[in-house]
């Protein structure tokens, strides 16, 4: 492992762990021995796959736009022409896809991942989707005889590049154990949370909080400027107080400069807010703060900011007050 020993956490009772373990016995993924597949070579997928290659794994890649695989091909990855071929070539296949429809299509569609799976293989979906989508994919994967792990990540472009993502996993613990090495190459910690759906729900809760924090931060920057205060002074005050947050320190300077190079596209943050609000509705829990934040991201998308970083929500807030 090039990145040291990652932390691994399991929050499932021993009896439940035994049940999950008995679903499959899978070989431990090891550099030089195990073939890995990765579907979805976007901002996150590119960085994550690079870390798998650096760790010494034989890696196969697929993307709807094959040109996005070219940098990885130059670094040693093998490019295949369909998700089915990817799963056939790999022992364990990972996927980072944009939304629930894309995750379902790539997994279960014609020439999808499931068509290339078999007993002894595993599918790890690191996309951010709702629990129902994850459960549908899990059922299809397990129907092929393979194992399934949902593993959405906490972290954006820089943590992905640095191999410091946090994996929020659930599903077959045998697969969680088998891919400990690849997860360690891409992340600093992995949580096993139980049955399929738990990882998806945890990710939605985390991203709901993050998205709401960003909108509050953007409103604070805008209000400070409107009040004749220096935004840098606000950043300095926040950094020394009880609400100091790495996100404020990292995003604040670029927001002050009105520069929004996408580390986490705003359209994806808004999608996660929408899914979190739907999760609240399932449990009859009102989410007024998240709903207000979602409205701000929708406004930003309406202004053509969907492909910018999610911190570009500041522009929608500024324009709303002009």
RAVENWO-V924879 format. One record per pair of residues at least 24 apart in sequence whose C-alpha atoms are under 10 Angstrom apart, sorted by the first residue. I is the first residue (numbers start at 0). GAP is how many residues later the second one is. Records with the same first field share a line. If there is no record, write none. Layout:
I: GAP + GAP
This chain:
0: 29 + 30 + 51 + 53 + 54 + 55 + 180 + 181 + 182 + 183 + 184 + 185
1: 49 + 50 + 52 + 53 + 54 + 161 + 182 + 183 + 184
2: 48 + 52 + 159 + 160 + 161 + 181 + 182 + 183 + 184 + 185
3: 180 + 181 + 184
4: 175 + 176 + 179 + 180 + 182 + 183 + 184
5: 157 + 158 + 160 + 174 + 175 + 177 + 178 + 179 + 180 + 181 + 182 + 183 + 184
6: 159 + 177 + 180 + 181 + 182 + 183 + 184
7: 158 + 159 + 168 + 169 + 172 + 175 + 176 + 180 + 181 + 182 + 183 + 184
8: 159 + 160 + 180 + 181 + 182 + 183 + 184
9: 159 + 160 + 163 + 180 + 181 + 182 + 183 + 184
10: 180 + 181 + 182 + 183
11: 158 + 161 + 180 + 181 + 182 + 183
12: 181
15: 157 + 178 + 179
16: 155 + 156 + 157 + 175 + 177 + 178
17: 155 + 156
18: 153 + 154
19: 150 + 151 + 152 + 153 + 154 + 155 + 174 + 175
20: 150 + 151 + 152 + 153 + 154 + 155 + 156
21: 150 + 151 + 152
22: 119 + 122 + 123 + 124 + 149 + 150 + 151 + 152
23: 95 + 96 + 97 + 98 + 121 + 122 + 123 + 124 + 148 + 149 + 150 + 151
24: 94 + 95 + 96 + 122 + 148 + 149 + 150 + 152 + 153
25: 65 + 66 + 93 + 94 + 95 + 96 + 120 + 121 + 148 + 149 + 150 + 151 + 152 + 153
26: 64 + 65 + 93 + 94 + 147 + 148 + 150 + 151 + 152
27: 146 + 147 + 148 + 149 + 150 + 151 + 152 + 153 + 154
28: 28 + 62 + 63 + 146 + 148 + 149 + 150 + 151 + 152 + 153
29: 25 + 26 + 27 + 28 + 148 + 149 + 150 + 151 + 152
30: 24 + 25 + 26 + 27 + 150 + 151
31: 24 + 25 + 26
32: 24 + 25 + 58
33: 24 + 25 + 56 + 57 + 58 + 145 + 148
34: 24 + 25 + 52 + 54 + 55 + 56 + 57 + 58
35: 24 + 25 + 41 + 50 + 51 + 53 + 54 + 55 + 56 + 57 + 58 + 86 + 143 + 146
36: 24 + 25 + 40 + 41 + 42 + 43 + 46 + 48 + 49 + 50 + 51 + 52 + 53 + 54 + 55 + 56 + 57 + 58 + 86 + 87
37: 24 + 25 + 39 + 41 + 45 + 48 + 49 + 52 + 54 + 55 + 56 + 57 + 58 + 85 + 86 + 87
38: 24 + 25 + 30 + 41 + 43 + 44 + 47 + 48 + 54 + 55 + 56 + 57 + 58 + 64 + 67 + 68 + 74 + 86
39: 24 + 25 + 28 + 29 + 43 + 54 + 55 + 56 + 57 + 58 + 62 + 63 + 66 + 87
40: 24 + 25 + 26 + 27 + 28 + 31 + 54 + 55 + 56
41: 26 + 27 + 54 + 55 + 56
42: 53 + 113 + 114 + 115 + 117 + 118 + 219 + 220 + 221 + 222
43: 52 + 53 + 83 + 109 + 111 + 112 + 113 + 114 + 115 + 116 + 117 + 219 + 220
44: 49 + 50 + 51 + 52 + 81 + 82 + 112 + 115 + 116
45: 25 + 26 + 50 + 111 + 114 + 115
46: 25 + 109 + 110 + 111 + 112 + 113 + 114 + 115 + 116 + 139
47: 46 + 48 + 109 + 111 + 112 + 113 + 114 + 115 + 116 + 117 + 134 + 135 + 137 + 138 + 139
48: 28 + 45 + 111 + 112 + 133 + 136 + 137
49: 25 + 26 + 27 + 110 + 111 + 113 + 135 + 136
50: 109 + 110 + 111 + 112 + 131 + 132 + 133 + 134 + 135 + 136
51: 25 + 111 + 129 + 130 + 131 + 132 + 133 + 134
52: 24 + 129 + 132
53: 131
54: 126 + 127 + 129 + 130 + 131
55: 126 + 129
56: 124 + 125 + 128
57: 32
58: 27 + 30 + 31 + 33 + 34
59: 25 + 26 + 27 + 29 + 30 + 33
60: 24 + 25 + 26 + 28 + 29 + 32 + 33 + 34
61: 24 + 33
62: 32 + 34 + 43
63: 42
80: 30
81: 24 + 28 + 29 + 30 + 31 + 34
82: 24 + 25 + 26 + 27 + 28 + 29 + 30 + 31 + 32 + 33
83: 24 + 25 + 26 + 27 + 28 + 29 + 30 + 31 + 32 + 33
84: 26 + 27 + 28 + 30 + 31 + 32
85: 25 + 26 + 27 + 30 + 31
86: 24 + 25 + 26 + 27 + 28 + 29 + 30 + 31 + 34 + 35 + 36
87: 25 + 26 + 27 + 28 + 29 + 30 + 33
88: 27 + 28
89: 26 + 27 + 31 + 32 + 33
90: 26 + 27 + 29 + 30 + 31 + 32
91: 25 + 28 + 29 + 30 + 31 + 32 + 54 + 55 + 56 + 83 + 86 + 87 + 90
92: 24 + 28 + 29 + 30 + 31 + 32 + 55
93: 28 + 29 + 30 + 31 + 32 + 33 + 55 + 56 + 57 + 88
94: 28 + 29 + 30 + 31 + 32 + 55 + 56 + 57
95: 28 + 29 + 30 + 31 + 32 + 55 + 56 + 57
96: 28 + 29 + 30 + 31 + 32
97: 29 + 30 + 31 + 169 + 170 + 173
98: 28 + 29 + 30 + 31 + 34 + 169 + 172 + 173
99: 27 + 28 + 29 + 30 + 31 + 32 + 33 + 34 + 171 + 175
100: 28 + 32
101: 25 + 27
102: 24 + 25 + 26 + 30 + 31 + 34
103: 25 + 29 + 30 + 32 + 33 + 36
104: 32
105: 31
106: 29 + 30 + 31 + 33 + 34
107: 28 + 29 + 32 + 33
112: 27 + 28
113: 24 + 26 + 27 + 28 + 29 + 30 + 31 + 32
114: 25 + 26 + 29
115: 25 + 28 + 30
116: 24 + 25 + 26 + 27 + 28 + 29 + 30
117: 24 + 25 + 26 + 27 + 28 + 29
118: 24 + 25 + 26 + 27 + 28
119: 25 + 26 + 27 + 55
120: 24 + 25 + 26 + 27 + 54
121: 24 + 25 + 26 + 27 + 50 + 52 + 53 + 54 + 56 + 57
122: 24 + 25 + 26 + 27 + 52
123: 24 + 25 + 26 + 27 + 28 + 45 + 46 + 47 + 48 + 51 + 52 + 55
124: 24 + 25 + 26 + 27 + 28 + 44
125: 24 + 25 + 26 + 27 + 41 + 42 + 43 + 73 + 74
126: 24 + 25 + 26 + 73 + 76
127: 24 + 25 + 26 + 71 + 72 + 73 + 75 + 76 + 79 + 140 + 143 + 144 + 147
128: 68 + 70 + 71 + 72 + 74 + 75 + 142 + 143 + 146 + 147
129: 67 + 68 + 69 + 70 + 71 + 73 + 74 + 142 + 145 + 146 + 148 + 149
130: 65 + 66 + 67 + 68 + 69 + 70 + 71 + 73 + 144 + 148
131: 64 + 65 + 68 + 69
132: 64 + 67
133: 36 + 37 + 62 + 63 + 64 + 65 + 66
134: 36 + 60 + 61 + 62 + 65
135: 60
136: 59
137: 33 + 34 + 58 + 59
138: 57
141: 30
145: 26 + 29
146: 24 + 25 + 26 + 27 + 28 + 29
147: 24 + 25 + 26 + 27 + 28 + 48
148: 24 + 25 + 26 + 27 + 30 + 43 + 46 + 47 + 50
149: 26 + 42 + 45 + 46 + 47 + 48 + 49 + 50
150: 25 + 32 + 39 + 40 + 41 + 42 + 45 + 47 + 48 + 49 + 52
151: 47 + 48 + 49 + 50 + 51 + 52
152: 34 + 36 + 37 + 46 + 47 + 49 + 50
153: 33 + 35 + 48 + 49 + 52 + 53
154: 32 + 52 + 108 + 109
155: 106 + 107 + 108 + 109
156: 105 + 106 + 107
157: 105 + 106
158: 27 + 28 + 29 + 104
159: 26 + 27 + 103
160: 25 + 26
161: 24 + 25 + 26
162: 24 + 25 + 26
163: 24 + 25
164: 24 + 25
165: 24 + 25
166: 24 + 25 + 32 + 36
167: 24 + 25 + 30 + 31 + 32 + 33 + 34 + 35
168: 24 + 25 + 26 + 27 + 28 + 29 + 30 + 31 + 33 + 34
169: 24 + 25 + 26 + 27 + 28 + 29 + 30
170: 24 + 25 + 26 + 27 + 28
171: 24
199: 76
200: 74 + 75 + 78
201: 74
202: 69 + 73
203: 65 + 67 + 68 + 69 + 70 + 71 + 72 + 73 + 75
204: 67 + 68 + 70 + 71 + 72 + 74 + 75
205: 66 + 70
206: 62 + 63 + 65 + 66 + 68 + 69
207: 61 + 62 + 64 + 65 + 66 + 67 + 68 + 69 + 79 + 81 + 82 + 83 + 85 + 86
208: 64 + 67 + 80 + 81 + 84
209: 37 + 59 + 63 + 80
210: 55 + 58 + 59 + 61 + 62 + 79 + 82 + 83 + 86 + 99 + 100 + 102
211: 61 + 77 + 78 + 79 + 80 + 81 + 82 + 84 + 85
212: 32 + 34 + 35 + 76 + 77 + 80
213: 33 + 34 + 37 + 79 + 96 + 97 + 98 + 99 + 100
214: 74 + 75 + 77 + 78 + 79 + 81 + 82 + 95 + 96 + 97 + 98 + 99 + 102
215: 73 + 77 + 98
216: 30 + 31 + 34 + 35 + 94 + 97
217: 30 + 34 + 37 + 38 + 93 + 94 + 95 + 96 + 97 + 98 + 99 + 100
218: 94 + 95 + 97 + 98 + 99
219: 94
220: 31 + 34 + 35 + 93 + 96 + 97
221: 34 + 92 + 93 + 95 + 96 + 97 + 99
222: 94 + 95 + 98
224: 31 + 93
225: 92 + 95
230: 24 + 25
231: 24
246: 64
250: 58 + 59 + 60
251: 59
253: 57 + 58
254: 54 + 56 + 57 + 58 + 59 + 60
255: 58
257: 53 + 54 + 56 + 57
258: 49 + 50 + 52 + 53
259: 45 + 47 + 48 + 49 + 50 + 51 + 52 + 53 + 54
260: 46 + 47 + 48 + 49 + 50 + 51
261: 44 + 45 + 46 + 47 + 48 + 49 + 50
262: 44 + 45 + 46 + 47 + 48
263: 43 + 44 + 45 + 46 + 47
264: 40 + 41 + 42 + 43 + 44 + 45 + 46 + 47
265: 31 + 32 + 34 + 35 + 39 + 40 + 41 + 42 + 43 + 44 + 45 + 46 + 47
266: 30 + 31 + 33 + 34 + 37 + 38 + 39 + 40 + 41 + 42 + 43
267: 29 + 38 + 39 + 41 + 42
268: 25 + 28 + 37 + 40 + 41 + 42
269: 24 + 25 + 26 + 27 + 28 + 30 + 31 + 36 + 40
270: 26 + 27
272: 24 + 25
273: 24
295: 24
